[in-house]
Amino acid sequence: MESVKINARQLFVLIVLFEHGSAIVIPLGVDAKQDVWIAILLGLVFGLLLFFVYRRLFEYYPDQPLTAYLPQIVGAPLGKLLAVVYITYFLYIAARVLRDFGELLLTFAYPETPLFVLNAIMALAVMYGVYKGIEVLARTGELFLTVLYLLALAGFVLVFVSGLVDVTQLQPVLEEGWGRVWKTVWTETLYVPFGEMIVFTMLFPYMNNPVKVKRVGLGGMVLSGINLAIIMAINIAVLGPDAVSRSSFPLLDTIRRVQVAHFLERLDVLFMIALIIGGFFKISVFFYAGVVGAAHLFGVSSHQRLVYPLGLLVLLLSVAIANNYIEHIHEGLKIVTFYLHVPLQVIIPVSLLVIATIRRRFSQPTK
Amino acid sequence: MLFQWGMRRQKERMNDGVQQEGADHSGEAADVLEEPLSPELAVNIDIIRRATGESSDIVIRRFSLGQETQMKAAIVFVDGLVDEKNVYEFLLLPLLTASFPLPLEEKERIQWIEKKLAAVGGIEQVSDWKRLFFNLFSGATILLLDGAALAISASTKGGQYRSIEEPQTQIAIRGPREGFTESLRTNTALIRRRIKNPNLWLETMQIGTVTQTDVAIMYVKGIANDDIVTEVKKRLARIDIDGVLESGYIEQLIEDQTFTTFPTVYHTERPDVVAANLLEGRVAILVEGTPFVLVAPALFIQFFQVGEDYYARFDIATALRFLRVLIFFISLVAPAIYIAATTFHQEMIPTQLVIAIAAQRESVPFPAFVEALAMEVTFEVLREAGVRLPRAVGQAVSIVGALVIGQAAVEAGFVSSAMVIVVSVTAIASFATPSFAIAISARLIRFGLMFLAAILGFYGIMMGLLIMVIHLCSLRSFGVPYMSPLAPLIPSNTGDTLFRVPTWMFRERPRLINQKNIVRQSGGQKPQPPAPSRQEKGDES
């Protein structure tokens, strides 16, 4: 672990940027059609429950990351194994987000550039940021959150000024009842991006004021959830539910519709900036968690020593995990969710909390 | 990163070497001077002669002291460093005319002479050669007496200095016209005149084993953060170098990180700027022989601030701040954006313009990157020539320059006229950046961004900027985060960053720089029109 501390505002910024991350650009929960915003808000509500689980665990072990207290809860052999699983999971998700990011650039701007080159530049930036440490990442985040918000504001104004928003597209609400919405919540929006807060169990120990973790996490998640819901609602209001569910990048399609005074048009750059900022922080947080966890678990003195080897690993993994984008998306929706997200974000943390609570109950009277 | 790692390895290796060589070179300045002063005048004079290689500017005047009893004595000074009128009028004359009572002990003699010399300041008894020579070359006059193993050094500093002129590099439309000079004393006085407070502390030291350059640090006790003051002193004390000829030497030896293009120590020629920084709790480092005063710790935003921001009203100042940040941005990315837009993202340019550019570029044989690179390099060459050449030739350069970056180049088909405009805008922007130190780092980064733009278009530019911002956020100046108060965000200090709030709202000093004495002025100073008088009220009704 680094010996630096970040303050509440910086943690908040990291959470907000992380939650927006890739979620603003991918078609998040579009199976719910025009009710996607409800699905996102419901995902947020249950995501908050998961967050309370993670925070309670942090409360039990206030100065340790997840990978350090795993062995303490379930015993050394199993705990260390789980720690390795979590580290792998973090690095794998970092690679997945990197792949998402590269594919996106490939599709909409650089059809002839090799995926590896696009990913490599991003991986370099991530490695540089993680090498510099969490404090630098947090400070960079503070600057870029402002940029992101200004962009969002500009985007909103432009979309509304162009007269693209058609609220009737959001109707009828709950056309097919709650079934479709619940299905989306349980298969998508709960895990990405809200359940991914599990990665912050690696970052909470850096807080200079642990008491505020609850408020900061809650605030960050609620703000992000509402923002995401608004963005997806606008996407649907502009494009219509069918176009959104067929689109690979709904936000891009929305922004491309903007046309103001025959001058402000083709604003792909706005989208690209949002994509780069969000992607960078999402990958960085996952990668940082993986690197710090590995350094801690294997007793490496400084996490900086692991940045290059693991960075290279993530880069190569991002290219190798799927043959093409369709396969990549298929893996993401059908395999990763059920075999990785559900056990690692829900089942294991909840059982950890149960075991830890029981242990506390039984150990306290003996003291 | 790799580079840094490599450097660290090398540093470790170098450290091993340095320890063996050790303080070998510090003896360069003073090899013959270990023995104490001799009681015999002739011997002492001989030693001075030999030690200075009989340099012709060392003036040695022998004379006899007193009237009843004659006592041999001599004064030694360096021609040009002293005020000769002072030496003769207040030092030599009293001694020649004084009657010298007898008999007196050696000690009493010295005291008696010291009394006689009351008209000259800075009297000091010197018994070792090192101190004697240091005083001599600092402009003191040395009085040697026969029969005394002691010398009296009297401060008679003088000689020619450049007078106080308007600063050359930081010109203000409104604001004081005084600039620092090469004289350390003048410079400290210029600051003292602005802060008349006993808490303005000044500490002097000599740095440079050969040059023995006077270096002074100034800070306001009670406002400056003690940790930072100690840190500055520690870093200055660590310096072991043969000579300091400009404050740049010091700057490069005390900065937090060498491998960055961004300046982490601020320098200025303006006393009002230094005074303002001292009031914010910073530390000023003055070096004899240069008008550039260092100010530490420096923040990124500081390089966009100008003294005039505070003399002009806040709305104007804020608008100008935004303009300057925009200017910095243009000077960073303008050619890169041109390259990216013409090579990768034609769809982003309005159709008519893209047709016009394409028509111009039709005759240009190079890709946009080569075109831009050639023009930028040409411009940099011109600028370098313009800076270094004597004034008389400078005009010729500007005429020829206008041909090279201009219509002739376009007509010859080397470049497109759009490129000429881009290069010119970049050039003007880089001149308009208020601080040369930051403009020059933008110049360097610009080429990197052009290269990235040529490979990956806007994505390349943005990733370049992203890495630059990470780098900026990782910098520290004397422990203070370089990007503060923006990152880490300190809301109560952001009033003096992009925005410059009205003066009555400047309630606090920068928090990270000084942690205890934060409040700078009382609240409720918002100017208001006076309450309407009774008469006016009467008129209204």
HADDOCK unambig.tbl for C-alpha pairs under 7 A between the chains (distance, minus, plus):
assign (segid A and resid 125 and name CA) (segid B and resid 467 and name CA) 5.79 0.50 0.50
assign (segid A and resid 128 and name CA) (segid B and resid 1 and name CA) 6.99 0.50 0.50
assign (segid A and resid 129 and name CA) (segid B and resid 470 and name CA) 6.22 0.50 0.50
assign (segid A and resid 132 and name CA) (segid B and resid 474 and name CA) 6.67 0.50 0.50
assign (segid A and resid 136 and name CA) (segid B and resid 470 and name CA) 6.79 0.50 0.50
assign (segid A and resid 136 and name CA) (segid B and resid 473 and name CA) 5.68 0.50 0.50
assign (segid A and resid 136 and name CA) (segid B and resid 474 and name CA) 5.30 0.50 0.50
assign (segid A and resid 139 and name CA) (segid B and resid 473 and name CA) 6.10 0.50 0.50
assign (segid A and resid 139 and name CA) (segid B and resid 487 and name CA) 4.82 0.50 0.50
assign (segid A and resid 139 and name CA) (segid B and resid 488 and name CA) 5.40 0.50 0.50
assign (segid A and resid 140 and name CA) (segid B and resid 469 and name CA) 6.71 0.50 0.50
assign (segid A and resid 140 and name CA) (segid B and resid 470 and name CA) 5.79 0.50 0.50
assign (segid A and resid 140 and name CA) (segid B and resid 473 and name CA) 5.95 0.50 0.50
assign (segid A and resid 140 and name CA) (segid B and resid 487 and name CA) 6.89 0.50 0.50
assign (segid A and resid 142 and name CA) (segid B and resid 487 and name CA) 5.81 0.50 0.50
assign (segid A and resid 142 and name CA) (segid B and resid 488 and name CA) 6.94 0.50 0.50
assign (segid A and resid 143 and name CA) (segid B and resid 486 and name CA) 6.85 0.50 0.50
assign (segid A and resid 143 and name CA) (segid B and resid 487 and name CA) 6.19 0.50 0.50
assign (segid A and resid 266 and name CA) (segid B and resid 348 and name CA) 5.88 0.50 0.50
